[in-house]
Amino acid sequence: MKLKRKISRILSMTLAIMLLVPAMCADAFNFTPTSGYDDDGKAIPLELYSEAVYMVNLDSGEAIVDINGEDERVPASLTKIMTAVVLLDKFKGDEQKLKDTYYSAGSEAFDELYDTGASTADIQPGEEVSCYDLLAALLIPSSCEAANIIALNVSDSITEFTDLMNEKAEKLGMENTHFSNAHGLWAQQNYSSCKDMATLCEYAISKYQVFRDIVCLPSYHMASTSYHSDGTDIYNTNLMLDSMTDYYYSYAKGIKTGTLDSAGRCLASYAEYEGTTYLIVTMGAPMDKLEEDVKKGEEDPDSIYGGDNVYYNLLDHISLYKWAFSSLVATDFVDKNSEVRDVKVSYGDGIDYANLKPANGFTRLWPVDISVNDVEKKITVYDNVVAPVEVGDVLGKMELVYKGEVLATIDLVSTTKVERSQVKAKVKIAKSYFESSVFKVTLTILIALIVIYSVIHIAKIQKKYMK
């Protein structure tokens, strides 16, 4: 119930933000994560191993970190998140129906996987497995055969299933994504971006409770079948969920790993701490242990660097979560009730100005070590404002600028009602006319005509007397 309320709050906040769009435009602004300060007091950038990173706050929708987030990359087994979503859409997330429905497939689901080293849940050709267990096998140990079995039962072919995957991607606005298989092994035209995968993950965790339940499990026992009479124990490839490993992070909630030579180590995860939730998708972390870490492992075999592998994707996520949860707080930059200045109003009846205030306040996540006073407020008011002016009329704007980047643009609205003075208006119009170039040209022409007329008239009189 707590999570459902949280999701409702996220949706409500999203709607509120949509309603504020005409009054406020919040621009994308990304932080540089830090790991501390040097002796001179300068922030030390956090060392990240992944080539592409996208981090978003799920409560506000703010992008926190975006490093090559829209680059098209090989997503590896992150592909399986979309496979899961297509299945969940088919069953509308109904957990009981998933448990009551069984799928199986023949060699067509397995042949392409032999001798590839593909991850597996040891499901066999012809073995009937519940859709719930297939979903668990897909998301927990990253079973490639589970992906193909799902695809061949939801559609008549894997090609038709990938059409469904791509249709869903288009509906979700995943602009830099195309799928050509259900499992994520390397294939032409199977690509996505960290930002697109974050969009997909947000959809899955906000819409389907069963998805949230499964992706956070460190292990799961699949039910017995005709091939596995005692069932099958499967273990999550995301070691942040395993309390027995050095990578354990207690606030992590999932979601999915991905590993290919062509993709590097990839990871989608989300974490919640004290009511704040972040989602991170990374791609392209190193597959092999870095040389300096080999030395660390030799010096301390019991450390995280002492094993055969170092999971740099996990290290990136843990570091980013620790930074965000300790450094970022919701900070008020603009009070919607504060009057910021006034603007001159022409033709006002008894008043020649209007007070201005922000159309709305502005709050966003902000590092605790950066003063809000470092954010400049640039105010621009409209020229030639004329009465009448109503309360709420937009008469200017405020830009919040940090180090040359615009954080937000907020409308400034009048708090003053200014009636129009018809006398002032007419006097002003008359004065404006008499001061205008049109009047001056007209007057010049009129004088010239009078002079010409006078000259002609005098000439006629002189001619008359000469006779």
VOPAGU-2260 file (C-alpha; in pm, 1 decimal, decimal comma):
REM VOPAGU-2260
SITE   aa  ch    i         X         Y         Z
SITE  MET   A    0       0,0       0,0       0,0
SITE  LYS   A    1     287,8     234,9      78,5
SITE  LEU   A    2     435,3     183,6    -267,5
SITE  LYS   A    3      94,1     231,8    -430,9
SITE  ARG   A    4      52,9     560,3    -246,5
SITE  LYS   A    5     399,7     662,1    -357,3
SITE  ILE   A    6     318,7     586,0    -720,5
SITE  SER   A    7      -5,7     782,0    -691,6
SITE  ARG   A    8     194,6    1071,6    -553,8
SITE  ILE   A    9     435,8    1050,8    -847,5
SITE  LEU   A   10     147,6    1053,3   -1095,6
SITE  SER   A   11     -16,4    1347,1    -916,0
SITE  MET   A   12     307,8    1540,7    -922,0
SITE  THR   A   13     349,4    1466,8   -1291,9
SITE  LEU   A   14       0,3    1605,0   -1358,7
SITE  ALA   A   15      76,6    1913,3   -1151,8
SITE  ILE   A   16     393,9    1974,2   -1348,1
SITE  MET   A   17     199,0    1942,0   -1674,0
SITE  LEU   A   18     -50,6    2202,7   -1552,8
SITE  LEU   A   19     233,5    2440,4   -1470,6
SITE  VAL   A   20     401,2    2418,0   -1810,8
SITE  PRO   A   21     253,2    2747,4   -1941,3
SITE  ALA   A   22     380,5    2931,3   -1631,7
SITE  MET   A   23     714,0    2759,6   -1585,3
SITE  CYS   A   24     967,1    2593,1   -1809,0
SITE  ALA   A   25    1223,4    2385,5   -1620,1
SITE  ASP   A   26    1525,4    2317,7   -1836,9
SITE  ALA   A   27    1731,9    2001,0   -1817,9
SITE  PHE   A   28    2021,6    2046,7   -1577,7
SITE  ASN   A   29    2264,3    1775,4   -1482,6
SITE  PHE   A   30    2495,4    1762,0   -1186,2
SITE  THR   A   31    2852,0    1643,3   -1167,8
SITE  PRO   A   32    2854,0    1378,6    -893,4
SITE  THR   A   33    3131,0    1429,4    -639,8
SITE  SER   A   34    3316,2    1205,3    -398,4
SITE  GLY   A   35    3449,4    1471,4    -162,6
SITE  TYR   A   36    3690,0    1765,5    -161,4
SITE  ASP   A   37    4062,8    1808,4    -209,5
SITE  ASP   A   38    4292,9    2003,7      21,8
SITE  ASP   A   39    4202,4    2326,4    -158,8
SITE  GLY   A   40    3832,1    2274,1     -98,7
SITE  LYS   A   41    3756,8    2188,9    -460,9
SITE  ALA   A   42    3501,9    1917,5    -530,8
SITE  ILE   A   43    3644,5    1588,2    -654,9
SITE  PRO   A   44    3436,3    1442,7    -941,6
SITE  LEU   A   45    3307,6    1093,6    -873,6
SITE  GLU   A   46    3494,3     831,7   -1075,7
SITE  LEU   A   47    3246,0     648,7   -1297,7
SITE  TYR   A   48    3337,7     351,4   -1512,1
SITE  SER   A   49    3032,9     331,6   -1740,5
SITE  GLU   A   50    3043,4     506,2   -2076,9
SITE  ALA   A   51    2676,6     607,5   -2062,4
SITE  VAL   A   52    2476,8     702,7   -1752,4
SITE  TYR   A   53    2122,0     825,4   -1698,3
SITE  MET   A   54    1991,8     891,7   -1347,5
SITE  VAL   A   55    1646,1    1026,1   -1267,9
SITE  ASN   A   56    1456,2    1109,4    -951,1
SITE  LEU   A   57    1128,9     916,6    -973,2
SITE  ASP   A   58     948,6    1146,7    -731,2
SITE  SER   A   59     994,4    1464,0    -936,4
SITE  GLY   A   60    1094,4    1328,7   -1277,2
SITE  GLU   A   61    1415,3    1535,7   -1269,8
SITE  ALA   A   62    1711,8    1404,8   -1465,8
SITE  ILE   A   63    2002,2    1418,1   -1222,2
SITE  VAL   A   64    2290,9    1280,3   -1427,3
SITE  ASP   A   65    2302,1    1243,3   -1804,7
SITE  ILE   A   66    2627,2    1123,8   -1957,5
SITE  ASN   A   67    2573,8    1014,1   -2317,7
SITE  GLY   A   68    2224,4     918,1   -2206,8
SITE  GLU   A   69    2072,2     935,1   -2554,7
SITE  ASP   A   70    2350,6     747,8   -2735,8
SITE  GLU   A   71    2237,2     435,7   -2919,9
SITE  ARG   A   72    2416,3     140,1   -2763,8
SITE  VAL   A   73    2394,4    -238,1   -2741,3
SITE  PRO   A   74    2165,1    -299,8   -2440,2
SITE  ALA   A   75    2251,5    -667,8   -2391,0
SITE  SER   A   76    2007,0    -835,7   -2151,4
SITE  LEU   A   77    1837,7    -507,2   -2063,0
SITE  THR   A   78    1641,3    -606,4   -2372,9
SITE  LYS   A   79    1461,0    -858,6   -2152,4
SITE  ILE   A   80    1288,9    -575,0   -1964,4
SITE  MET   A   81    1086,2    -503,1   -2278,1
SITE  THR   A   82    1018,8    -875,6   -2322,7
SITE  ALA   A   83     877,3    -876,9   -1970,0
SITE  VAL   A   84     667,9    -566,0   -2037,7
SITE  VAL   A   85     508,6    -716,1   -2349,5
SITE  LEU   A   86     413,0   -1026,9   -2149,2
SITE  LEU   A   87     280,2    -818,6   -1859,8
SITE  ASP   A   88      76,7    -602,7   -2096,3
SITE  LYS   A   89     -79,4    -918,5   -2239,6
SITE  PHE   A   90    -183,1   -1036,5   -1892,1
SITE  LYS   A   91    -250,7    -681,2   -1766,0
SITE  GLY   A   92     -18,7    -757,4   -1475,8
SITE  ASP   A   93    -255,8   -1017,6   -1328,7
SITE  GLU   A   94     -29,1   -1228,8   -1107,1
SITE  GLN   A   95    -278,1   -1513,4   -1066,5
SITE  LYS   A   96    -329,7   -1548,6   -1441,4
SITE  LEU   A   97      47,2   -1552,8   -1487,1
SITE  LYS   A   98      69,6   -1837,9   -1236,4
SITE  ASP   A   99    -220,2   -2029,1   -1393,1
SITE  THR   A  100     -97,7   -2005,0   -1754,0
SITE  TYR   A  101     175,0   -2238,9   -1880,2
SITE  TYR   A  102     402,9   -2197,9   -2181,1
SITE  SER   A  103     648,7   -2431,9   -2347,8
SITE  ALA   A  104     844,7   -2438,2   -2670,9
SITE  GLY   A  105    1038,8   -2680,0   -2884,3
SITE  SER   A  106    1384,9   -2661,8   -3031,7
SITE  GLU   A  107    1304,4   -2337,3   -3214,8
SITE  ALA   A  108    1345,7   -2156,7   -2881,8
SITE  PHE   A  109    1677,9   -2323,9   -2801,5
SITE  ASP   A  110    1875,1   -2391,5   -3119,6
SITE  GLU   A  111    2021,1   -2041,5   -3156,1
SITE  LEU   A  112    2135,9   -2043,3   -2792,6
SITE  TYR   A  113    2355,4   -2355,5   -2798,1
SITE  ASP   A  114    2730,0   -2290,3   -2755,2
SITE  THR   A  115    2677,5   -1915,6   -2707,5
SITE  GLY   A  116    2729,0   -1908,3   -2331,8
SITE  ALA   A  117    2383,2   -1757,9   -2299,0
SITE  SER   A  118    2250,1   -1727,0   -1945,4
SITE  THR   A  119    1994,0   -1992,6   -1858,0
SITE  ALA   A  120    1746,1   -2117,8   -1598,5
SITE  ASP   A  121    1786,6   -2476,3   -1725,5
SITE  ILE   A  122    1441,6   -2483,2   -1886,0
SITE  GLN   A  123    1422,6   -2770,2   -2134,6
SITE  PRO   A  124    1251,8   -2806,6   -2475,5
SITE  GLY   A  125     890,9   -2910,8   -2420,3
SITE  GLU   A  126     899,7   -2828,1   -2047,6
SITE  GLU   A  127     581,6   -2654,1   -1936,2
SITE  VAL   A  128     651,2   -2359,5   -1708,6
SITE  SER   A  129     408,8   -2105,6   -1565,1
SITE  CYS   A  130     426,9   -1756,5   -1709,5
SITE  TYR   A  131     506,6   -1626,4   -1362,2
SITE  ASP   A  132     809,1   -1856,9   -1337,1
SITE  LEU   A  133     911,9   -1766,8   -1692,1
SITE  LEU   A  134     900,2   -1401,2   -1591,5
SITE  ALA   A  135    1113,7   -1479,7   -1286,2
SITE  ALA   A  136    1358,8   -1681,5   -1497,1
SITE  LEU   A  137    1376,3   -1395,5   -1746,3
SITE  LEU   A  138    1446,1   -1122,2   -1490,9
SITE  ILE   A  139    1638,4   -1293,5   -1210,1
SITE  PRO   A  140    1906,2   -1516,2   -1373,0
SITE  SER   A  141    1846,5   -1353,4   -1715,0
SITE  SER   A  142    1733,4   -1672,6   -1887,3
SITE  CYS   A  143    1759,9   -1644,9   -2265,9
SITE  GLU   A  144    1546,1   -1954,2   -2327,2
SITE  ALA   A  145    1270,7   -1798,9   -2114,5
SITE  ALA   A  146    1278,0   -1494,4   -2344,1
SITE  ASN   A  147    1234,1   -1707,8   -2655,4
SITE  ILE   A  148     962,3   -1924,2   -2497,5
SITE  ILE   A  149     765,6   -1611,4   -2406,9
SITE  ALA   A  150     812,0   -1467,9   -2755,3
SITE  LEU   A  151     699,0   -1785,3   -2934,0
SITE  ASN   A  152     386,4   -1818,4   -2721,0
SITE  VAL   A  153     277,7   -1455,0   -2725,4
SITE  SER   A  154     333,8   -1438,1   -3103,2
SITE  ASP   A  155     362,8   -1684,0   -3390,1
SITE  SER   A  156     730,3   -1603,4   -3434,9
SITE  ILE   A  157    1012,2   -1414,9   -3267,7
SITE  THR   A  158    1001,0   -1162,3   -3551,6
SITE  GLU   A  159     634,8   -1089,7   -3480,4
SITE  PHE   A  160     715,4   -1060,7   -3110,2
SITE  THR   A  161     988,4    -805,4   -3177,1
SITE  ASP   A  162     730,3    -607,7   -3374,1
SITE  LEU   A  163     528,5    -587,4   -3051,6
SITE  MET   A  164     841,1    -479,8   -2864,2
SITE  ASN   A  165     906,7    -200,9   -3112,1
SITE  GLU   A  166     543,9     -89,1   -3111,9
SITE  LYS   A  167     562,0     -56,5   -2733,9
SITE  ALA   A  168     888,9     132,6   -2756,1
SITE  GLU   A  169     729,6     379,0   -2996,2
SITE  LYS   A  170     427,8     427,5   -2768,4
SITE  LEU   A  171     658,1     501,3   -2476,3
SITE  GLY   A  172     855,1     755,9   -2678,0
SITE  MET   A  173    1176,4     552,4   -2685,4
SITE  GLU   A  174    1324,0     741,6   -2979,2
SITE  ASN   A  175    1668,5     579,7   -2985,3
SITE  THR   A  176    1557,5     217,7   -2953,8
SITE  HIS   A  177    1497,4     -76,7   -3184,2
SITE  PHE   A  178    1471,0    -443,9   -3091,1
SITE  SER   A  179    1550,4    -738,9   -3315,2
SITE  ASN   A  180    1533,3   -1021,4   -3059,5
SITE  ALA   A  181    1376,4   -1098,8   -2723,1
SITE  HIS   A  182    1687,0   -1189,5   -2522,0
SITE  GLY   A  183    1947,1    -924,3   -2601,3
SITE  LEU   A  184    2225,2   -1137,7   -2745,9
SITE  TRP   A  185    2412,0    -940,1   -3007,9
SITE  ALA   A  186    2218,2    -882,1   -3328,0
SITE  GLN   A  187    2198,8    -617,6   -3595,4
SITE  GLN   A  188    1948,6    -343,4   -3517,4
SITE  ASN   A  189    1916,2    -432,1   -3149,9
SITE  TYR   A  190    1998,4    -107,8   -2973,6
SITE  SER   A  191    1871,6     135,3   -2713,4
SITE  SER   A  192    1987,9     422,8   -2493,8
SITE  CYS   A  193    2014,9     469,3   -2119,6
SITE  LYS   A  194    1744,5     735,7   -2128,9
SITE  ASP   A  195    1506,9     512,3   -2326,8
SITE  MET   A  196    1568,4     220,8   -2093,1
SITE  ALA   A  197    1496,2     449,0   -1797,9
SITE  THR   A  198    1163,2     536,8   -1960,9
SITE  LEU   A  199    1085,7     166,1   -1999,7
SITE  CYS   A  200    1181,1      90,2   -1639,2
SITE  GLU   A  201     967,0     376,6   -1508,5
SITE  TYR   A  202     671,1     233,1   -1699,8
SITE  ALA   A  203     725,4    -119,6   -1569,0
SITE  ILE   A  204     775,0     -35,5   -1202,4
SITE  SER   A  205     493,1     219,4   -1190,5
SITE  LYS   A  206     238,4      -1,0   -1368,1
SITE  TYR   A  207     306,3    -356,7   -1252,5
SITE  GLN   A  208     337,5    -465,8    -890,2
SITE  VAL   A  209     438,8    -814,0   -1002,5
SITE  PHE   A  210     734,7    -665,3   -1190,0
SITE  ARG   A  211     847,6    -476,4    -879,7
SITE  ASP   A  212     811,5    -788,5    -667,5
SITE  ILE   A  213    1020,3   -1007,6    -896,5
SITE  VAL   A  214    1308,6    -774,7    -985,3
SITE  CYS   A  215    1399,3    -715,3    -620,3
SITE  LEU   A  216    1429,5   -1086,8    -533,9
SITE  PRO   A  217    1787,0   -1206,4    -467,8
SITE  SER   A  218    1673,4   -1562,2    -542,9
SITE  TYR   A  219    1363,0   -1760,1    -631,5
SITE  HIS   A  220    1248,5   -2121,4    -634,8
SITE  MET   A  221    1073,0   -2218,9    -957,0
SITE  ALA   A  222     791,4   -2471,0    -917,2
SITE  SER   A  223     843,9   -2838,3    -995,1
SITE  THR   A  224     783,3   -2959,5   -1350,5
SITE  SER   A  225     800,8   -3288,5   -1535,2
SITE  TYR   A  226    1169,5   -3214,0   -1602,4
SITE  HIS   A  227    1255,7   -3070,5   -1260,6
SITE  SER   A  228    1068,0   -3264,7    -995,8
SITE  ASP   A  229    1221,3   -3063,1    -712,1
SITE  GLY   A  230    1184,5   -2731,9    -888,8
SITE  THR   A  231    1474,0   -2502,0    -976,6
SITE  ASP   A  232    1658,2   -2250,4    -762,1
SITE  ILE   A  233    1756,9   -1937,2    -952,8
SITE  TYR   A  234    1974,8   -1647,6    -834,9
SITE  ASN   A  235    1975,9   -1281,7    -928,0
SITE  THR   A  236    2263,1   -1157,0   -1140,0
SITE  ASN   A  237    2230,4    -818,3    -965,7
SITE  LEU   A  238    2461,8    -868,2    -669,1
SITE  MET   A  239    2343,8    -545,5    -505,1
SITE  LEU   A  240    2049,5    -755,6    -384,7
SITE  ASP   A  241    2264,8   -1030,0    -230,3
SITE  SER   A  242    2354,6    -958,6     131,7
SITE  MET   A  243    2630,9   -1220,6     113,9
SITE  THR   A  244    2837,3   -1021,8    -139,1
SITE  ASP   A  245    3059,0    -713,9    -116,4
SITE  TYR   A  246    2828,2    -542,4    -365,3
SITE  TYR   A  247    2522,8    -556,1    -141,2
SITE  TYR   A  248    2333,1    -227,4    -119,6
SITE  SER   A  249    2038,0    -248,0     114,6
SITE  TYR   A  250    1832,0      26,7     -52,1
SITE  ALA   A  251    1849,5    -127,7    -400,7
SITE  LYS   A  252    1527,2    -265,8    -553,9
SITE  GLY   A  253    1641,6    -432,5    -875,7
SITE  ILE   A  254    1611,9    -423,7   -1181,3
SITE  LYS   A  255    1823,5    -600,1   -1445,5
SITE  THR   A  256    2182,8    -662,5   -1549,6
SITE  GLY   A  257    2315,8    -698,9   -1901,7
SITE  THR   A  258    2653,9    -825,3   -2015,2
SITE  LEU   A  259    2804,7    -864,7   -2361,4
SITE  ASP   A  260    3150,7    -805,0   -2502,1
SITE  SER   A  261    2995,5    -554,7   -2743,8
SITE  ALA   A  262    2794,0    -384,0   -2469,4
SITE  GLY   A  263    3016,1    -398,1   -2164,9
SITE  ARG   A  264    2850,8    -439,8   -1827,9
SITE  CYS   A  265    2506,3    -276,6   -1820,3
SITE  LEU   A  266    2264,1    -227,5   -1534,3
SITE  ALA   A  267    1920,7     -84,0   -1463,9
SITE  SER   A  268    1834,3     -40,7   -1097,0
SITE  TYR   A  269    1635,2     173,6    -860,9
SITE  ALA   A  270    1674,9     246,0    -492,3
SITE  GLU   A  271    1463,8     405,4    -221,8
SITE  TYR   A  272    1580,1     577,0      95,5
SITE  GLU   A  273    1367,8     779,0     339,0
SITE  GLY   A  274    1092,0     835,2      84,8
SITE  THR   A  275    1317,8     937,1    -204,2
SITE  THR   A  276    1356,2     712,1    -508,1
SITE  TYR   A  277    1617,6     720,6    -782,9
SITE  LEU   A  278    1645,7     515,6   -1100,3
SITE  ILE   A  279    1976,9     459,3   -1279,6
SITE  VAL   A  280    2057,0     299,4   -1614,2
SITE  THR   A  281    2420,0     254,7   -1717,2
SITE  MET   A  282    2585,4      93,8   -2017,6
SITE  GLY   A  283    2941,5      24,0   -2123,4
SITE  ALA   A  284    3122,1     -47,3   -1795,6
SITE  PRO   A  285    3447,5    -244,2   -1837,3
SITE  MET   A  286    3423,9    -620,4   -1869,9
SITE  ASP   A  287    3777,8    -691,0   -1751,3
SITE  LYS   A  288    3948,7    -591,6   -1430,3
SITE  LEU   A  289    4146,0    -269,7   -1469,6
SITE  GLU   A  290    4521,0    -292,6   -1427,1
SITE  GLU   A  291    4526,8     -76,4   -1115,3
SITE  ASP   A  292    4256,1    -296,1    -963,6
SITE  VAL   A  293    4456,0    -611,2   -1035,0
SITE  LYS   A  294    4725,3    -464,7    -811,8
SITE  LYS   A  295    4468,0    -377,9    -545,0
SITE  GLY   A  296    4346,7    -738,0    -551,9
SITE  GLU   A  297    4699,0    -871,0    -512,1
SITE  GLU   A  298    4758,5    -641,4    -215,6
SITE  ASP   A  299    4423,2    -726,5     -53,2
SITE  PRO   A  300    4279,9   -1059,8    -176,6
SITE  ASP   A  301    3979,0   -1023,8      53,8
SITE  SER   A  302    3873,5    -693,2     -99,9
SITE  ILE   A  303    3621,9    -639,7    -377,3
SITE  TYR   A  304    3917,0    -645,2    -617,5
SITE  GLY   A  305    4041,6    -985,9    -505,5
SITE  GLY   A  306    3801,2   -1193,7    -715,8
SITE  ASP   A  307    3821,7   -1285,9   -1081,1
SITE  ASN   A  308    3578,2   -1010,8   -1179,9
SITE  VAL   A  309    3505,4    -657,3   -1068,7
SITE  TYR   A  310    3149,5    -553,0   -1146,3
SITE  TYR   A  311    3208,7    -190,7   -1232,6
SITE  ASN   A  312    2845,3    -137,7   -1328,8
SITE  LEU   A  313    2744,0    -219,8    -971,8
SITE  LEU   A  314    3012,8       6,8    -829,4
SITE  ASP   A  315    2882,7     295,5   -1041,4
SITE  HIS   A  316    2527,1     252,0    -918,2
SITE  ILE   A  317    2625,8     222,3    -553,0
SITE  SER   A  318    2846,6     532,5    -577,2
SITE  LEU   A  319    2573,4     735,5    -747,4
SITE  TYR   A  320    2309,3     633,9    -494,1
SITE  LYS   A  321    2534,2     717,5    -199,8
SITE  TRP   A  322    2613,2    1057,2    -352,2
SITE  ALA   A  323    2250,6    1140,3    -431,5
SITE  PHE   A  324    2103,4    1028,9     -99,9
SITE  SER   A  325    2366,2    1218,4      99,8
SITE  SER   A  326    2405,5    1529,8    -116,0
SITE  LEU   A  327    2078,5    1616,6    -289,8
SITE  VAL   A  328    1786,2    1777,5    -108,6
SITE  ALA   A  329    1465,8    1941,5    -229,7
SITE  THR   A  330    1547,0    2313,0    -226,0
SITE  ASP   A  331    1315,3    2613,8    -267,7
SITE  PHE   A  332    1447,2    2874,3    -510,0
SITE  VAL   A  333    1137,9    3088,7    -567,3
SITE  ASP   A  334     851,8    3179,3    -333,0
SITE  LYS   A  335     536,2    3220,9    -540,2
SITE  ASN   A  336     399,8    3474,7    -289,5
SITE  SER   A  337     698,0    3709,8    -305,0
SITE  GLU   A  338     666,3    4033,2    -504,2
SITE  VAL   A  339     981,7    4076,2    -708,8
SITE  ARG   A  340     938,7    4423,7    -865,4
SITE  ASP   A  341     690,9    4648,9   -1042,9
SITE  VAL   A  342     634,7    4748,0   -1405,0
SITE  LYS   A  343     524,7    5083,6   -1547,3
SITE  VAL   A  344     169,5    5090,1   -1686,7
SITE  SER   A  345      47,3    5356,8   -1929,0
SITE  TYR   A  346    -306,8    5504,0   -1926,5
SITE  GLY   A  347    -372,3    5383,7   -1570,4
SITE  ASP   A  348    -663,1    5537,6   -1382,9
SITE  GLY   A  349    -506,0    5669,5   -1063,4
SITE  ILE   A  350    -212,7    5426,1   -1073,6
SITE  ASP   A  351      74,8    5393,7   -1317,8
SITE  TYR   A  352     238,7    5066,9   -1212,5
SITE  ALA   A  353     164,7    4700,1   -1140,1
SITE  ASN   A  354     338,8    4479,0    -884,3
SITE  LEU   A  355     474,5    4148,6   -1013,2
SITE  LYS   A  356     518,4    3809,1    -848,0
SITE  PRO   A  357     616,0    3464,6    -978,1
SITE  ALA   A  358     330,2    3267,9   -1130,5
SITE  ASN   A  359     449,1    2973,2    -923,0
SITE  GLY   A  360     728,2    2870,1    -693,2
SITE  PHE   A  361    1024,1    2659,9    -800,8
SITE  THR   A  362    1171,4    2371,7    -605,2
SITE  ARG   A  363    1423,0    2117,7    -726,5
SITE  LEU   A  364    1685,8    1878,8    -597,6
SITE  TRP   A  365    2006,0    2063,1    -521,1
SITE  PRO   A  366    2342,8    1970,6    -367,8
SITE  VAL   A  367    2368,7    2071,0      -4,1
SITE  ASP   A  368    2716,8    2212,3     -62,4
SITE  ILE   A  369    2608,1    2462,9    -330,4
SITE  SER   A  370    2442,2    2777,6    -196,8
SITE  VAL   A  371    2112,5    2883,9    -350,9
SITE  ASN   A  372    2264,3    3232,8    -356,6
SITE  ASP   A  373    2492,3    3109,3    -634,8
SITE  VAL   A  374    2185,4    3086,8    -857,4
SITE  GLU   A  375    2121,9    3416,8   -1036,6
SITE  LYS   A  376    1769,2    3547,6   -1085,2
SITE  LYS   A  377    1746,0    3736,0   -1414,9
SITE  ILE   A  378    1426,7    3943,5   -1432,8
SITE  THR   A  379    1284,5    4084,1   -1754,7
SITE  VAL   A  380     965,0    4292,5   -1768,7
SITE  TYR   A  381     762,6    4379,8   -2075,2
SITE  ASP   A  382     794,9    4720,5   -2240,0
SITE  ASN   A  383     497,6    4943,9   -2323,7
SITE  VAL   A  384     248,2    4786,2   -2084,6
SITE  VAL   A  385     -87,1    4967,8   -2117,6
SITE  ALA   A  386    -400,0    4956,3   -1904,4
SITE  PRO   A  387    -623,1    4777,2   -1844,8
SITE  VAL   A  388    -419,7    4520,8   -1649,2
SITE  GLU   A  389    -586,3    4230,7   -1469,1
SITE  VAL   A  390    -452,1    4037,1   -1173,3
SITE  GLY   A  391    -268,1    3735,9   -1316,3
SITE  ASP   A  392    -169,1    3898,3   -1646,8
SITE  VAL   A  393     180,7    3787,3   -1753,9
SITE  LEU   A  394     402,1    4097,3   -1770,5
SITE  GLY   A  395     753,0    3953,4   -1747,2
SITE  LYS   A  396     968,6    3651,6   -1673,1
SITE  MET   A  397    1234,4    3533,2   -1432,5
SITE  GLU   A  398    1523,6    3308,5   -1535,8
SITE  LEU   A  399    1714,6    3106,2   -1277,9
SITE  VAL   A  400    2072,0    3071,6   -1401,1
SITE  TYR   A  401    2358,4    2869,8   -1255,3
SITE  LYS   A  402    2701,8    2893,8   -1416,6
SITE  GLY   A  403    2548,6    3001,3   -1746,1
SITE  GLU   A  404    2288,2    2724,6   -1754,6
SITE  VAL   A  405    1919,8    2809,3   -1723,5
SITE  LEU   A  406    1752,8    2601,3   -1452,2
SITE  ALA   A  407    1402,8    2735,5   -1508,8
SITE  THR   A  408    1205,2    3018,0   -1666,4
SITE  ILE   A  409     907,8    3143,3   -1463,9
SITE  ASP   A  410     635,8    3386,6   -1572,1
SITE  LEU   A  411     591,2    3704,1   -1367,6
SITE  VAL   A  412     226,8    3798,4   -1320,2
SITE  SER   A  413      53,6    4112,8   -1199,3
SITE  THR   A  414     -85,6    4129,2    -848,0
SITE  THR   A  415    -240,7    4468,5    -925,8
SITE  LYS   A  416    -559,5    4553,6   -1113,4
SITE  VAL   A  417    -514,2    4872,9   -1317,8
SITE  GLU   A  418    -820,7    5029,7   -1479,5
SITE  ARG   A  419    -784,5    5228,7   -1801,7
SITE  SER   A  420    -823,7    5608,7   -1788,6
SITE  GLN   A  421   -1001,4    5715,8   -2109,3
SITE  VAL   A  422    -895,8    6079,7   -2060,6
SITE  LYS   A  423    -530,1    5983,5   -2024,6
SITE  ALA   A  424    -559,6    5754,3   -2321,2
SITE  LYS   A  425    -707,8    6023,6   -2545,2
SITE  VAL   A  426    -454,6    6284,5   -2430,4
SITE  LYS   A  427    -173,8    6036,8   -2483,5
SITE  ILE   A  428    -302,6    5943,8   -2826,7
SITE  ALA   A  429    -335,0    6311,1   -2923,9
SITE  LYS   A  430       8,4    6392,4   -2784,0
SITE  SER   A  431     156,4    6095,3   -2961,0
SITE  TYR   A  432       0,8    6208,0   -3287,0
SITE  PHE   A  433     128,2    6563,0   -3254,4
SITE  GLU   A  434     475,3    6427,1   -3178,3
SITE  SER   A  435     466,9    6175,1   -3458,8
SITE  SER   A  436     649,6    6201,9   -3790,2
SITE  VAL   A  437     314,5    6162,9   -3967,7
SITE  PHE   A  438     189,1    6484,6   -3808,2
SITE  LYS   A  439     514,2    6663,1   -3882,6
SITE  VAL   A  440     503,6    6559,9   -4249,3
SITE  THR   A  441     136,6    6654,5   -4272,2
SITE  LEU   A  442     204,8    6993,8   -4112,7
SITE  THR   A  443     498,4    7054,3   -4344,9
SITE  ILE   A  444     286,0    6973,3   -4649,0
SITE  LEU   A  445       4,6    7194,8   -4518,8
SITE  ILE   A  446     242,4    7488,2   -4464,5
SITE  ALA   A  447     391,5    7432,1   -4807,2
SITE  LEU   A  448      46,2    7434,1   -4963,1
SITE  ILE   A  449     -41,8    7753,8   -4777,3
SITE  VAL   A  450     280,6    7915,9   -4896,2
SITE  ILE   A  451     220,9    7803,6   -5254,8
SITE  TYR   A  452    -137,8    7924,7   -5238,7
SITE  SER   A  453     -27,9    8257,6   -5094,0
SITE  VAL   A  454     236,8    8305,5   -5363,5
SITE  ILE   A  455     -11,0    8224,8   -5640,9
SITE  HIS   A  456    -277,2    8448,5   -5485,4
SITE  ILE   A  457     -33,7    8741,5   -5449,6
SITE  ALA   A  458      85,0    8689,6   -5805,4
SITE  LYS   A  459    -274,7    8705,8   -5932,2
SITE  ILE   A  460    -341,8    9028,7   -5739,8
SITE  GLN   A  461     -24,3    9190,4   -5870,9
SITE  LYS   A  462    -114,5    9091,8   -6226,6
SITE  LYS   A  463    -463,6    9242,9   -6183,6
SITE  TYR   A  464    -325,1    9582,4   -6069,1
SITE  MET   A  465     -68,7    9591,5   -6347,5
SITE  LYS   A  466    -351,8    9593,5   -6599,6
